[in-house]
Structures are given as structure tokens and as C-alpha cells.
Amino acid sequence: MTNPWLALESGADAAERTGELRRAHERFLSAGAIDGPIDGPVRAVVADSWRRSARAVDPDALAPLELTDAELEDYRDAHPLAQVLPLFRDLLGGIADDGRHLLAVCDAAGRLLWVEGHRGARARAERMNFVAGARWDESHAGTNAPGLALTVGHPVQIFAAEHFAVPVQPWTCAAAPIHDPHTGRLLGAVDVTGGDNLASPYSLALVQAAARAAEAHLATLPAPALAPAVTLTALGRDDAVLAEGPRRIRLGPRHSEIVVLLACHPGGLSSDQLSAELYGDRMLNPVTLRAELSRLRHRLGPLLDSRPYRLRVPVRADFQALAEHLAAADADAALRAYRGPLLPGSDAPGVVWQRRLLDDGVRDLLVSRRDPALLERWTRAPWGRDDIVAWQALLAALPAGSPARARAARRVRDLDAEYGLPAPW
């Protein structure tokens, strides 16, 4: 195969390849050896994605729905890609109207903003939760074209059983990432999803051309006006700091949780949604949350809005910058951006979920890179000292006879004993 981003080489039998991939997928899942070799005609980019997906995703689960109704409408109306949606419809709408294919656009976090096409195709896609508002990045939906395009930063096809999630395997998709031409920031991806016929150079070239056309169009528009920068620092600390120009607001633990959660949901949260993110299933008098929000509004002033609760201006959070480095698979930048766990003392379910995603994302990226220097930096840090997975990866990456390898071997033995694991030798 001359192009590793194409799913099928010229002349390949699609039905035969589907069977081979399905058997390889079943062997991979049954073996349980995430870092082991993968048999069969599995492309390297897909094999790497399967390994990352296996650490985060149930292969029988559906992508979660994160944005709905008014929250979804507000979020996508304000998203930069709304300006190029008519262009996507002009370039790809014909494909999406044929009854077999769908046009989809997602943001940089993998949340589907628009899914368009014939009603029958959309109804079939709904059964796997391929709908606007669902999150289709690798860590939530497993291997798929838009999620993988965001991760590797390159147009890519995913064919049939190359999908990690079993419910998605009847489909084939091609996607390309889109960047802000003014800043280089990842904005999202454009995707075409349908049947086996998409596994051709034509579909990959088409989405790539659509992405480049979108970037060219965005370059002709005025750069967004620069509002006073509002930043949020919450990695490695329990008291987050919100800064607006020279004004710095140090937040208490509960207010830190609220502001972090609102930064994660720019479209806003209802009182019930925010309560669930903060307290989970615990019974809580609604007056308690209203009192917290009233005190927070007194501190933030016009920055905090209600109905739904949201931050009135875009906030640049350190953990969101980290997530972008992870989406771009930039291990060095991610390690530099990681200053510790997100609000480490918080037990709010929404914060715990975000913290786990970030921590696992950094670790998995470092392990997959197998770079001894990066792994040593991680294991020297307080949050990496007891990370047995990272230590094992460091041990495997260091050359025989290296003094650092001997130290890593001792640390692995100590952690094995501490965790009660059987020694591998």
C-alpha cells in the first residue's frame, strides 16, 4: 500500500477484507494484550488507534451524547465552522443526499455539530448515536475517521471492521481535520460516512479538498476581534485562578469546580445538569446550589450568566490547551502543558471524569510514543512516581545495559510488590 491513510489498496476485495479485519478485531479483543502485535491486514495507524481505544472504550458501547437542544444550537451557532457549513453543503451535499451517505462536521473535541443527509441514512446512523451533539473522539467512540483525523492531524479513511466499536463496523468513513488559518488552532473535522464504496481514493481526496477550501474561506474573513483574554488555571491546584487582564480571582474549591464545569460546557448548564455534575446522585437541597452560584456571581460579576448557567465570554483554560495537544498527538507539548491533575482534591463527578480523561490521555500518548526522555520526565514528576504503566513502558524503551534501565527495573519491581502483582521474571 503506497498511501497508509487509504483503507483499501487498488484491486482489493472489500468483502474479503471485511472478514479478515473482523477476525483480527475479534482476536485483538480476546487476547487482552493491548500492546501486543495485531495479526491480519490491519494498518499501523488503525492498530495504534485500537490500542488507544481499548484503554478507554467498551467495544460494544455507543458514543455519549454531550450537547442537546438549546445548548447544542447555541454552541454550534457560535462555532467558527458555522461560517463554512454552506461551503461543505455545496461541496459534499450531493453525496449526502443520495440516501446512502452522510455529511458530518465535528469540533476539536470530536462533538458532532451537524449530521446531514437523507432521512433514511440518518435514521440508520442514529442507531449507533452518530447524531449532532454526540462525542466521537477516540476516547469516547473508539477508532473512527473524524476521531482519528483529530488525533493524528491528517485526513484518513476507516473501513468497516477497522472501527473499534462493533456497532459502527457496518459503516465506512473518510474525514479531514480543519485548522484556523489565522492561529493554526484545530477547529474540528469534516467527514463523509456511508458504505464500503467510500473506501476509495476519491472520498479521501474529497474531504481533504473540502477541508482545505474551508480553511481558504476562513482566511478571507476578518480575524476574530481580540477580546480581553480570560484565562483559567486549574491543573495541579484545588483553588483555580480566573484572570481577566490584570484582574485575578482566586476561587475556593467549590467555585473552582463550578467554573471548570462551565468552561467544559460553553453552551451552559441547567440547574439540574450542574447539580448532577457537582454532586452526582447525592440528594441535595436546590437552595444549596443557588446559594453557591449567588456567591460566585458576586465575585465574577457579569462573567457569569444564568438560564442556563454559563460563562458569558470565551475562557482559555489550561486543561483545554492540554486537551488540544492530546488531540494533535503532540506528546512533548502535552507534557509541557501538564502541571498536575485537574483540581486534584475534587470529587465532583464531572471534574473527576474530565481529570481521568486528561490523565489517561497524557499517559497513553507517552506510552504509545515510547520516547524514553518523555517517559523519564513523567515518572520523575510527583504524579508519575507510582505510575506502574509508565514505568513499565520506560523499562521497555530503554536500551539494555543503560543505568537508567536498571533504575527503572528496580522501580517496576518495587511497584509490583506494592500493588501485589506477580513479578514478570
N, C-alpha and C positions, 0 to 999 in steps of 0.2 A: 504494500500500500504506500503510495507516494505522499498522500495527504492524511496525517493522523487525525484530522478533525472531521473527515468524512466517515460515515458509518459503514458503507459498503464499497468495496473496490469494483471496478468495471467488470461485468460478467458474472458477479456473484449471484447465487440463487438465494432470494430473500427468505423463502420458506425454510430451506435447509439451514441457513444461518440463524434464523429464529430458533429452531430446535437446538442447535449447538449452544447458543447463548443461554437458553433456558436451562439446559443441563448444567452448563458452567455456573450459572447463578445458583442452582439448587446445591451443587457441590460446595460452592463457597459458603453458603449459609449453613449447611450441615456440618462442615469441617470445623467451624467456630474459630479458625485461626486467621484473625483479621490481617495480620502482617505476613502471612504465608503466601506462596506462589498461587496464582489463579490459572487453572487449566482452561484450555479451549481458546477460541478466536476472540479474546477479549482485548480491546485496545488498551494501551497503557494508561491513557487519560481516563478511560472508564474504570479500569481496575483500581487506580488511585482513588477515584470518586467512590467506588463501592466500599473501599476500606474506611474512608472518612464517614460515609453514610452509616456503616454498620455500627459505628460508635455512638450514633445519635438517634437513629430512626428505626422503628419497628417496620420490617418489610411488608407487613400486612395493613399498616395504618394509612390513613388519609392525611393530606396536608391540612393544618389547622386554619380555621377562619379567624382572621385578626381584625378586619375592618368591615363594618356593615353600615347600611343605611346612610344617615346623615353624616356620620364620621367618615365613611368612605367617600361620599360626594365632596365634602369639604376638603379632604386631603388631596384627592386627585385633581380637583379644580385648581388648587394652588400649586400643583406639582409642575416643574418645568416641562415635563414630557407632554403635558396637555397642549402645549403650543405646537407640537409636531404630530399630534394624533391625526389631523386631517391629511397630512402627508403620508402617514402609514396607511390610511384608508385608501388613498389614491394608488399607492404602490402595491399594496397587498390585499386590498379589499376584494378584488376579483377572485383570488384564491379562497378567501374566507366565505364567499357567497356561493360556492359550488356545492354545498351540502356535505362535504367531507372534511373540510379543514377549518381551522380557527386561527384568527389573528389575536395575539395577546401581547400586552405591554406590562412590564413589572418595574417596580422601583429598585433601588440599590440593595434593599434588604430582601428582595425576592417576593414582595407582596404584589399580587396581580392587581393592576389598576383597571385595565379594560380587557375583556374577553369577548370577541365579536365573531359572528359567523351565522350560518344557517341555524334556525331554531332546533332542528334535529341533532346537529352536531353539538350544539351547546348542551342539549339535554343529556346526551351520552357523556359529555365531559363533566357534567355536574355530578355524575355517579362516582367520580374519583376526586371530587372537590376542586376541579380546575375551573374556578369561578372568581370573579372580581372580589378582592378582599382576602383571599386565601394566600398563605405564605408558602412559596415554592423554592426557597433557597435549599441548599443541600442539607443543612442541619435540621430542616423541618420536613422535607419531602423526599430526601434521598436524591440519587442521580437522576437528573432531568436536564433538558437543554437550557432553559433560562437560568436555572440554578447553577449549572456548571459553567455557563458563559460568564456569570458574575464572579464565580470563584477563580477561574483561570484567566479571565480578561481576554477571551478570544472567541470568535464565532465557532459554534460546534453543533454537530448533529448527535442525537441519541436515538437509537433504533430499537424498537420492540423490547426484548428482554435485556437490553443494556440498561433500562430503567431499574433502579434498585427496588422500588416499591412494586409489589406484584400487581396491584390494581391498575397501574399505569402501563404495564407491559404490552397491552394491545395497541398502543399508540407509538408514533414516531414524531420527532420534533426537531426543529432547527432554530437556533437563536443566536443573536449577536449583542454584545454589550454596547452601551451608548454613554459617551462622556460629555461633560460640559466643555465646549470649546474654549470658553473664557478662563476656566480654572483647572481643567483636567479632571475634575471630580466625577466619579462614577455616578450616573443618574439612574441607570436601570438597564433593561434589555428589551429587545423586540423579538417575538417568537412566532413561528408558524407551527401548528400542531395538527396532525392528521394521520393518514395511513402510511403503509410501507412505501408508497411511491415517493414520499418525501426524502427517502434515503438516497439522494442523488446530488451531484454537484450543483444542480440548478437551484435547489431550495436553499442550500448553504450560501451560494453567491447572492441569492435574492435578499435574504435577511441581512447579509453583510452590506449590500448596497443600500438597503433601507436605513440601516444604522448610520452609514456614512452620509447619506442625504439628510438625515435628521440633524447630525452634527453640523453639516454645512449650513442648514437653515438656521439653526440656533446661533451660529456665528454671525449671521446677518442682523440679528436682533440686538438691541442695546444690552450691554451687560447689566445685570440686576443692580439697582441702586444699593449702595452700601449703607445699611442702617447701622446705628451704634452696635458694636458687637456685644452680644450677650453670651457669656460662656458659663459652663457648668463643670466643676471639677468634683468628681465623686469616686475615682479609682483610688483604692488604698486608704480611704478615710471614712469615718462614720458621720462626720459633720461636713456635708458638702458645702462648696462655696459657689455662689452665683455672683457673677461680675458683669456690670454694665458700665463700660467706660471706666472711670476712676472709682465708681461705686462698687463696693464689695460687701456681700451679705453672707455671713456665716450662718448656716442653718442648723438647727438641732436635729437629732436623729429622725424623729417622725416627719418633720418638714422636709428633711433631705429625701426621705422615701417618697413623699408626695411629689416633689419637684422632679425627681428621677423618673417616676412613673409617667408624669405628664410629658416629660421630654421624649419618652418612648412612644407616646400616643399623641402626636401633634394635632390630630383631629379632635382630641378631647375625650373625656370620660364622664359618663353619668355618675351620679352619687352611688348607685348600686355597683357599677363597674369598678369605681375607685375603691369602694369598701371591700370588694372581693379581692382586688389586687393587694390591698394593705393587710386585710385580716383573714382572708380565706373563708372557711366555713364557721369561724367563731361567731357566736351571737354578739351583736354589738348594738347599743342604743344609737340610732342615727344622729342624735344630738351630739354625741362624742365627735363624730367626723365633721359635722358642721362647725363645731367649736374650733377644731384644729384648722379648718380651712379659713375660718374668720380670723384667727390669729395670724395665719400665713398671709392672708390678703393685707392685713395691717402692715406686714413687713415688706411685701412685694409691691403694694400699690397697684398701678394699672397693668403690671405684668401678668396678673392672674385674672382670668375671666371665669365666668360660671355659665351653666346651662348650655353646653356641658362645661365641666371644669377643664380649662386648658391654659397654656401659656400664650399670651397674645402675640408674641414675637418669636421668630425662629431662635432656637437656643443651640449653640455649638457645644456639645458635651464631649468630654474626653473619652468616655466609653463608646460614643458613636463614632468618633475618629478611629478608635481601635477596631470597631466592627467593620469599618470600611477597609482597613488594612487587611483584615482577615478575609473579607470578600475578594480582595485583589490577590490573595495568597502571598502577600509580601511579609515574609517571616521576620526579616530584620526590622522593618518599620513597626510591625505589631509588637515585637519585643521591646522596642524603644518606647512605644506608647503605653505599655502595660506598667502601671505604677502600683499594682496590687489589686486585690479583689474589689468588686463594686460594692460599696457600703458593707464592709465585711461583717459588721455586727448585726445587720438587719436580718430578721426572719420573716419579713413581709413576702408572701408567696410570689408576687410579681417581681420583686427585686431578686429573690433567690433564683427564680427562673432565668432572668437576664444575666445574673452573676455566673450561673453554671454554664450558660451558653458561651460567654466570653472566655471563662477559664478553660473549658474543654476545647474551644476553638483555638486558643493560643497553643495549648499543649499538643493538640492533634496536628496543627500546622508544623510545629517544631519537630515532632516525631516523624512526620512524613518527609520533611526536608533532610533529615539525617545529617545535619551540619553540626559537628562536634562543638564548634565555637559558640553557636547559638544555644545548644543544649547545656553547655557548661554555664553560660550566663544565667539560664533559667534555674538550674539546680543550685547555683550559688545564692540565689535570692531567697528570702525567708519563705515565700510561697512555694518554692521548688525543692526545698531541702528534703521533704518527705515524699516527694512525688516519685513513686517507685516506677511508674511507666516511663517517665522522662529519664530516670537513672538507667533503666534497662536499655532505652534507646541510645543513651550516651555510651554505655558499655559496648553496645554492638557497633557503634560508629567509630570508636577509637581504634587505632592500629595496634596489633599485637606488640607487646614489649614497651608500650608507652607507659610512663609513670602515671599519667592521668588515668589510663585504663585500669591500672592496679587499684587506684583510689576508688574509681567507680565500681569495681568489682567488690571491694570491701563494703561500700555503701549499699550496694544491692543485697549483699549477704545480711547486713545489719537490718535493712528494711524487711527482707524476707522473714527474718527471725521475729522482728517486732510485730509484723502482721500475721505471724503464724503460717507462712507459706512454705511449702516444701522447697528445699534447695534444689536448683537446677543441675547441680553437679555433686 
